[in-house]
Structure formats: C-alpha cells, structure tokens
Amino acid sequence: MGELRKDYILDRWVIIAETRKKRPKEFKEQPAKTEKKTDYFAPGNEHLTPPEKGRIEKNRKWQIRWFENKFPALTPEGNPNIQTHNKFFTFSSNYGYHEIIVETPTKKQLPELSAEEIEELLKVYANRIIELEKKPHIKYAAVFKNEGPKGGTSIIHAHSQVTALNIIPPNIKEKLIAIKKFVNCPYCEIVKKEAKGTRKCFENKEFLAFCPYASRFNFETWIMPKKHITRLEDANHKELAKILKRVLEKIKELKVSYNIIIHYSPKGEDLHLCIEILPRIATWAGFEFSSGIVINSVSPERAAAYYRGELNEH
C-alpha cells in the first residue's frame, strides 16, 4: 500500500506507489530482434489479467473488456481520509481504483477503429465514471489514454485507463475556481469564438475541435460540445466519436505519441465537458520546470491548418 501526498504548501499532489515499477515494458530503444512479446490483452490471454469486471460483446466474442490494473497506482485499502501531521505533511492512503479498458481484441490502434467502435468505447468510459463515482470515498474518476513510449504506455495493445480518486484533481479544482469568476459559462463563449477563427480544426452539429489559444503541446487539440454539456454520459457519443476519429487520424499521420484526457464536471458542479488530445512531440526542459511557462514551437493557428489539411507537416 502506498500514499497520496500533498506538497508542503501548494495544491500539488503525488501518489507514492512503488508497485508501479514492476509493470511490463514493451517499448525499448533497442529491442532484441528475436525477443517475442506476450500480448497480455489479446483474446486467449484473459487468464493473464486480473478478473474481468465487465465487457461488451459482439457475436459472443468480447469487443471491449475492463478489469483492475495488475499494477495499480490506487487501491481501495487503508485510510481514505486526508489528514495533516506536523503542519506540513498532508496525506492519505493511495485510496481508490485503477482500471484498464482494453479497446479492441485486434491489433488495431485507436485511430484505426471505426467511428462505431470508438462510440462504444466512449459509452464504456461514461459507464465507468458513473459506476466508480458510486464507490465510497470516491470524488472523481479520471479517464485517460496513453499512446506510444513518450505518452507513457507500457503495453502496445490498445487500451485506456481509469483512476478513481478520493480527491478532486487540482487541475479540475483550478478550472472550477476559474469559471466562477464569470456570470455565465466561459467555455460556451470560447467555443462560439473559436468556431469562427483560425484555430478551428473540425466541427459537426454537436462538437467543435480546435487548437487552444495557449496550447502547451505541439498540435494540442480540444474537443468541446457546442451546447453546455458537463458530463460524458450526456454527450452525443456518435457525433463525438466521429470528430475524435478525425483528430486521431491526423495525429496518426504525424507518427507521434500522445495522451487523451477527459475533463468532466464533478457532481454538483457546472464544468463544461472537454476532451484534450495532447501529442507528445517536444520535451519539457529546464525553462518549463523552472518557470511553469511552456515554450511551444508550433503555433495553434499552424496546427489547426494542419488538421484542416492546409499544411503538410511530413
């Protein structure tokens, strides 16, 4: 069992979970040519994962399945209550849940799945958020996907993760505090403005994909509903899947690692739903870590032009 620890004075948290160092690594800079890798998430290898918590089937075969992470950062053990000792040491057990969602039984990656398959995956995301939020002491269920070695993935087979926490993450709290400075939802107004500007990538009747004005990552993209929707379960999954697939297909052309994160509103709050796609091309270095300011060498205007097909970045 590990711990969730807060910085001495900042609202910045870390999870101490030494069992994570045991997870398998399929990405190496110089992999052995004769080394055969086990696909832990492939059909027929279900016995290599923890017990299944759920699945989506088609023709009596699973299409998506989910289970506890074998090397979890969070476990439902210990004391979930945040406490402070000796003024500066604030902590709890690393209490929560950590699940794996296997996105497909095939060797395809997410951009290669059909819009219909991505739609089913989005529905599973929404389901896991709802179900995990019902657990005692859980304040937020963070859904994310790591793709590629720079994105932090350790297994090649396409999968996503969910971590259910006993706190609301600081970046969500920061957004909740920021939006309360406005009379109306600022993101609703931002979506309307970006839909008419040079940072727009794609849109359909329900969603807008755009490169945010102060992008932190090369080719960073946000997908937001045009209406004020705060929860993933309330979104039109079919239309969301279509626009997400378009963004991912363009990122696939770049041949880069990336992360996908979903920011939704905790119960009782009013945060506009947002999916962020974060390509991991540039490496943050001393300036970023010393100042907290990111240097982005690709303007969001240029990135959006690439997504629209007006620029060739190869």
C-alpha positions in Angstrom: 0.0 0.0 0.0 1.3 3.4 -0.9 0.3 7.0 -0.1 -1.2 10.1 -1.6 0.9 13.1 -0.6 0.4 16.8 -0.9 3.1 19.4 -1.4 4.1 21.3 1.7 2.0 24.4 0.8 0.9 24.1 -2.9 -2.2 22.3 -4.1 0.0 19.8 -5.8 -0.2 16.0 -5.1 1.8 12.9 -5.8 1.0 9.2 -5.5 3.7 7.1 -4.0 3.1 3.6 -5.4 6.3 1.5 -5.7 4.4 -1.5 -7.2 4.1 0.5 -10.4 7.8 -0.1 -11.2 7.0 -3.8 -11.7 4.8 -3.2 -14.8 6.0 -4.7 -18.1 7.7 -2.6 -20.7 7.2 -3.3 -24.3 8.9 -0.2 -25.6 12.7 -0.2 -25.7 15.1 2.0 -27.6 16.9 -1.1 -29.0 14.5 -4.1 -28.7 16.0 -7.6 -29.2 15.2 -8.8 -32.6 14.5 -12.4 -31.5 12.5 -11.5 -28.4 8.9 -12.5 -28.6 6.5 -10.3 -26.7 3.4 -11.6 -24.9 0.2 -9.7 -25.8 -1.4 -9.7 -22.3 -4.6 -8.2 -23.6 -5.2 -10.4 -26.7 -8.1 -12.9 -26.9 -7.0 -16.2 -25.4 -4.8 -14.4 -22.7 -7.7 -13.4 -20.5 -6.2 -15.5 -17.7 -3.1 -13.2 -17.7 -5.2 -10.2 -16.5 -7.0 -9.7 -13.2 -10.6 -10.9 -13.1 -12.9 -9.2 -15.6 -15.3 -6.5 -14.3 -17.2 -6.1 -17.5 -17.3 -6.5 -21.3 -19.0 -5.5 -24.5 -19.7 -8.5 -26.7 -20.5 -9.0 -30.4 -21.3 -12.4 -31.8 -20.4 -13.9 -28.4 -16.9 -12.5 -28.6 -15.7 -9.6 -26.5 -15.1 -6.3 -28.2 -14.2 -4.2 -25.2 -13.4 -5.5 -21.7 -12.2 -3.9 -18.4 -10.6 -5.1 -15.2 -8.4 -3.9 -12.3 -4.9 -2.8 -13.2 -2.5 -5.5 -12.2 0.0 -2.9 -11.1 -2.3 -0.2 -9.6 -1.4 3.3 -8.5 -4.5 3.2 -6.3 -6.2 0.5 -4.3 -9.4 0.5 -2.1 -7.3 -0.1 1.1 -6.2 1.9 4.1 -7.5 5.2 5.3 -9.1 7.4 2.5 -9.4 10.5 4.7 -7.0 13.4 4.1 -5.1 14.2 7.3 -2.2 16.6 8.2 0.6 15.8 10.6 3.2 18.3 11.9 1.6 21.2 10.0 3.2 20.5 6.6 2.7 16.7 5.9 -0.7 16.2 4.4 -1.6 12.7 3.1 -3.9 9.7 2.9 -3.6 6.2 1.7 -3.4 6.0 -2.1 -7.1 5.0 -1.8 -9.1 4.5 -5.0 -9.5 2.3 -8.0 -7.3 1.8 -11.1 -8.8 0.0 -14.1 -7.7 -1.0 -17.6 -10.1 -0.8 -20.5 -9.0 -2.9 -23.5 -10.3 -1.1 -26.5 -10.3 -3.9 -29.1 -9.5 -7.6 -29.4 -7.5 -6.8 -32.5 -4.0 -5.3 -33.1 -5.5 -2.1 -34.3 -4.8 1.2 -32.5 -7.5 3.7 -31.6 -7.2 5.8 -34.8 -7.7 2.7 -36.9 -11.0 1.7 -35.2 -14.3 2.6 -36.8 -16.4 5.5 -35.6 -18.9 2.9 -34.3 -16.2 1.2 -32.3 -15.0 4.4 -30.8 -18.6 5.3 -30.0 -18.9 2.1 -28.0 -15.6 2.9 -26.2 -16.9 6.3 -25.2 -20.0 4.7 -23.8 -17.8 2.4 -21.7 -15.8 5.5 -20.5 -19.1 7.1 -19.4 -20.2 3.9 -17.6 -17.0 3.5 -15.7 -17.1 7.1 -14.5 -20.7 6.7 -13.3 -20.0 3.3 -11.6 -16.8 4.4 -9.9 -18.3 7.6 -8.6 -20.8 5.5 -6.6 -17.9 3.9 -4.6 -17.4 5.1 -1.0 -14.9 8.0 -0.7 -14.5 8.5 -4.4 -14.6 12.1 -5.5 -13.5 11.9 -9.2 -12.8 9.2 -11.8 -10.1 10.3 -14.3 -10.3 8.7 -17.7 -7.2 8.8 -19.9 -5.3 7.1 -22.7 -1.5 6.8 -23.1 -0.3 6.1 -26.6 3.3 5.5 -27.5 6.5 5.5 -25.5 6.5 9.3 -24.9 2.9 9.0 -23.9 3.7 6.8 -21.0 2.3 3.5 -22.2 3.9 0.2 -21.2 1.8 -2.2 -23.3 1.3 -1.8 -27.0 -2.2 -3.4 -27.2 -4.7 -0.5 -27.5 -6.1 0.3 -24.0 -7.3 3.2 -21.8 -7.2 3.6 -18.1 -9.5 5.0 -15.3 -8.2 6.1 -11.9 -10.9 6.8 -9.3 -9.6 9.2 -6.6 -10.5 10.3 -3.1 -9.9 13.9 -4.1 -10.9 16.2 -6.9 -7.7 16.6 -9.0 -6.1 20.0 -8.7 -6.4 20.8 -12.4 -10.2 20.2 -12.2 -10.4 22.4 -9.0 -8.4 25.1 -10.8 -11.0 25.1 -13.6 -13.9 25.1 -11.1 -12.5 28.2 -9.4 -11.7 29.9 -12.7 -15.2 29.5 -14.2 -16.9 31.0 -11.1 -15.3 34.4 -11.9 -17.8 34.6 -14.8 -21.5 35.1 -14.8 -22.1 32.5 -17.5 -20.0 29.5 -18.6 -16.9 31.0 -20.3 -16.3 27.8 -22.3 -19.6 28.2 -24.1 -18.4 31.6 -25.3 -15.0 30.3 -26.1 -16.5 27.5 -28.3 -18.5 30.1 -30.2 -15.5 32.4 -30.8 -13.1 29.5 -31.8 -15.7 28.1 -34.2 -15.3 31.3 -36.3 -11.5 31.6 -36.0 -8.2 30.3 -37.4 -7.8 27.7 -34.7 -10.8 25.6 -35.7 -9.9 22.1 -36.8 -13.3 20.4 -37.4 -16.9 20.7 -36.3 -20.1 18.8 -36.6 -23.6 19.6 -35.4 -22.7 18.7 -31.8 -18.9 19.3 -31.3 -16.1 21.6 -32.1 -12.4 20.5 -32.4 -9.9 23.4 -32.1 -6.3 24.1 -31.1 -6.5 26.1 -27.9 -5.2 29.7 -27.9 -2.4 29.0 -25.4 -1.6 25.5 -26.5 1.0 23.7 -24.3 1.8 20.9 -26.7 2.6 20.8 -30.4 -0.7 20.1 -32.2 -2.7 20.1 -29.0 -6.4 19.8 -29.7 -9.6 20.2 -27.6 -13.0 18.8 -28.4 -15.9 20.5 -26.7 -19.7 20.3 -27.1 -21.3 23.3 -28.6 -24.1 23.1 -26.1 -23.5 23.4 -22.3 -22.9 19.7 -21.5 -21.0 18.9 -18.4 -20.9 15.1 -18.3 -19.8 12.5 -20.7 -22.9 10.4 -20.3 -25.0 13.3 -21.5 -23.0 13.8 -24.7 -23.9 12.5 -28.2 -21.4 9.7 -28.4 -21.9 9.0 -32.1 -21.0 12.6 -33.1 -18.2 12.7 -30.5 -16.7 9.5 -31.9 -16.8 10.9 -35.5 -14.9 14.1 -34.6 -12.5 12.3 -32.3 -11.6 9.9 -35.0 -10.9 12.7 -37.5 -8.4 14.3 -35.0 -6.7 10.9 -34.2 -6.3 10.1 -37.9 -4.4 13.3 -38.4 -2.2 12.6 -35.3 -1.5 9.1 -36.7 -0.1 10.8 -39.8 2.4 12.6 -37.5 3.6 9.3 -36.1 3.9 10.6 -32.6 3.0 9.5 -29.0 0.0 11.3 -27.4 -2.3 11.4 -24.4 -6.1 11.7 -24.3 -7.7 13.1 -21.2 -11.3 13.7 -20.3 -12.3 16.6 -18.1 -15.9 16.5 -16.9 -17.8 18.1 -14.1 -17.9 16.6 -10.7 -21.4 16.1 -9.3 -22.8 19.3 -8.0 -20.5 21.5 -10.2 -21.0 23.0 -13.7 -17.8 22.5 -15.7 -18.1 22.3 -19.5 -17.1 18.9 -20.8 -13.7 18.8 -22.6 -11.6 16.1 -24.3 -8.0 17.1 -24.7 -5.7 15.3 -27.2 -2.0 16.0 -26.3 0.7 15.0 -28.8 4.0 14.3 -27.0 6.5 15.7 -29.6 8.5 18.3 -27.7 10.3 17.6 -24.4 9.8 20.0 -21.5 13.1 21.0 -20.0 14.6 23.4 -17.6 12.7 26.5 -18.6 9.4 24.9 -18.3 10.1 23.3 -15.0 11.7 26.4 -13.5 9.1 28.9 -14.7 5.9 27.0 -15.2 5.7 28.5 -18.6 5.7 26.3 -21.7 7.6 27.0 -24.9 5.5 25.7 -27.9 7.3 25.7 -31.2 4.1 25.1 -33.2 1.5 27.8 -33.1 -2.1 26.7 -32.6 -3.0 28.5 -35.8 -0.5 26.5 -37.8 -1.5 23.3 -36.0 -5.2 23.9 -36.9 -4.2 24.5 -40.5 -2.6 21.1 -40.5 -5.7 19.4 -39.1 -7.8 21.1 -41.8 -5.5 19.7 -44.5 -4.0 23.1 -45.5 -0.4 22.2 -44.4 1.8 19.1 -44.8 3.9 18.5 -41.8 5.8 15.5 -43.2 
